[in-house]
Amino acid sequence: MRYGRTVKLEGPFDQVQHDVRQALADQGFGVLTEIDVQATLKAKLDEDMEPYLILGACNPPLAHRALEADRSVGLLLPCNVVVRGAGDRVVVEAIDPGTMVTLTGVDAMTPVAEEAGRRLDAALSSLTPAGS
């Protein structure tokens, strides 16, 4: 099962993650949580890895609709977006909101997932892919 959408970008990691945040904001998403996996693994395990951020993105009206359909869907919220270094590129991956429908089996979640998917796709599409 495919559960994400991916775009590969060129540019400095800090600039790309800033651009991702702006692209999400332009589609009505706020970043509620941020996990700096690179820093956490270094601090807790003294392990080195490439830059890796997990952004918990939320569009409040869509989250509300999803929670109205199924209160337990909070287990799948917010929509995670990963920004990670990959050699000389930066990979941006966003969860496919359709997984909410697949995992919950709640048909009322379908229009919410479709709209969230369109908005995440628009955010990713607004970024300039590597090689463009």
C-alpha positions as CSV (number, residue, x, y, z in Angstrom):
1,M,0.0,0.0,0.0
2,R,1.4,3.4,-1.0
3,Y,1.0,5.8,1.9
4,G,2.9,8.9,0.9
5,R,3.6,11.5,-1.8
6,T,7.1,12.5,-2.5
7,V,9.0,15.4,-4.2
8,K,12.8,15.8,-4.5
9,L,14.2,19.3,-4.3
10,E,17.5,21.0,-4.8
11,G,18.7,23.7,-2.4
12,P,19.9,24.2,1.1
13,F,17.9,22.1,3.7
14,D,17.0,25.1,5.8
15,Q,15.6,27.0,2.7
16,V,13.6,23.9,1.6
17,Q,12.1,23.3,5.0
18,H,11.1,27.0,5.1
19,D,9.6,26.7,1.7
20,V,7.7,23.6,2.7
21,R,6.2,25.4,5.7
22,Q,5.1,28.3,3.5
23,A,3.6,25.9,0.9
24,L,1.6,24.2,3.7
25,A,0.5,27.5,5.1
26,D,-0.7,28.6,1.7
27,Q,-3.0,25.5,1.7
28,G,-4.4,26.3,5.1
29,F,-2.1,24.0,7.1
30,G,-0.3,25.0,10.3
31,V,2.6,23.1,11.7
32,L,1.5,22.0,15.2
33,T,4.4,19.7,15.9
34,E,8.0,19.4,14.8
35,I,10.4,16.5,15.6
36,D,14.1,17.1,14.7
37,V,15.0,13.4,14.4
38,Q,18.6,14.2,13.6
39,A,19.1,16.2,16.8
40,T,17.1,13.7,18.9
41,L,19.1,10.7,17.8
42,K,22.3,12.6,18.4
43,A,21.3,13.7,21.9
44,K,19.7,10.4,23.0
45,L,21.9,7.8,21.2
46,D,24.9,9.7,20.0
47,E,24.0,8.6,16.4
48,D,24.7,10.8,13.4
49,M,22.3,11.0,10.5
50,E,21.2,13.4,7.7
51,P,18.9,16.3,8.5
52,Y,15.4,14.8,9.1
53,L,12.4,16.8,10.3
54,I,8.9,15.4,10.9
55,L,6.3,18.3,10.7
56,G,2.8,17.6,12.0
57,A,0.6,19.7,9.7
58,C,-3.0,20.4,10.5
59,N,-5.8,22.1,8.6
60,P,-8.2,22.9,11.4
61,P,-11.5,22.7,9.4
62,L,-10.4,19.4,7.9
63,A,-9.3,18.0,11.2
64,H,-12.7,19.0,12.7
65,R,-14.6,17.3,9.9
66,A,-12.4,14.1,10.4
67,L,-13.0,14.1,14.1
68,E,-16.7,14.6,13.7
69,A,-16.7,11.5,11.5
70,D,-14.6,9.4,13.9
71,R,-13.2,10.6,17.2
72,S,-10.5,8.0,17.1
73,V,-9.0,9.4,13.9
74,G,-6.9,11.6,16.2
75,L,-4.6,8.7,16.3
76,L,-3.8,9.5,12.6
77,L,-3.6,13.2,13.0
78,P,-2.0,15.6,12.2
79,C,-0.8,14.9,8.7
80,N,2.9,14.1,8.8
81,V,5.2,15.8,6.4
82,V,8.9,14.7,6.3
83,V,11.7,16.9,5.1
84,R,15.0,15.0,4.9
85,G,18.4,15.3,3.4
86,A,19.3,12.9,0.7
87,G,22.8,13.6,-0.6
88,D,22.7,16.8,-2.5
89,R,18.9,16.9,-2.6
90,V,16.1,17.3,-0.1
91,V,13.2,14.9,-0.1
92,V,9.8,16.1,1.0
93,E,7.2,13.4,1.8
94,A,3.6,13.9,2.8
95,I,1.2,11.3,4.2
96,D,-1.5,10.2,1.8
97,P,-4.7,11.2,3.8
98,G,-6.5,8.3,2.0
99,T,-4.8,6.1,4.6
100,M,-7.4,7.5,7.1
101,V,-10.2,6.0,5.0
102,T,-8.3,2.7,4.5
103,L,-7.4,2.3,8.2
104,T,-10.7,3.5,9.7
105,G,-13.1,2.0,7.2
106,V,-15.3,5.1,7.8
107,D,-16.8,6.2,4.5
108,A,-17.6,9.7,5.9
109,M,-13.8,10.2,6.0
110,T,-13.5,10.0,2.2
111,P,-14.4,13.6,1.3
112,V,-12.1,14.9,4.1
113,A,-9.2,12.7,2.9
114,E,-9.8,13.8,-0.7
115,E,-9.7,17.5,0.2
116,A,-6.6,17.1,2.4
117,G,-4.9,15.1,-0.4
118,R,-5.7,17.9,-2.9
119,R,-4.3,20.5,-0.6
120,L,-1.1,18.5,0.2
121,D,-0.6,17.8,-3.5
122,A,-1.0,21.5,-4.2
123,A,1.6,22.3,-1.5
124,L,4.1,19.8,-2.9
125,S,3.4,20.9,-6.5
126,S,4.2,24.5,-5.6
127,L,7.8,23.5,-4.7
128,T,10.4,23.4,-7.5
129,P,11.5,19.8,-8.0
130,A,15.1,18.9,-8.6
131,G,16.1,18.9,-12.2
132,S,13.4,21.5,-13.2
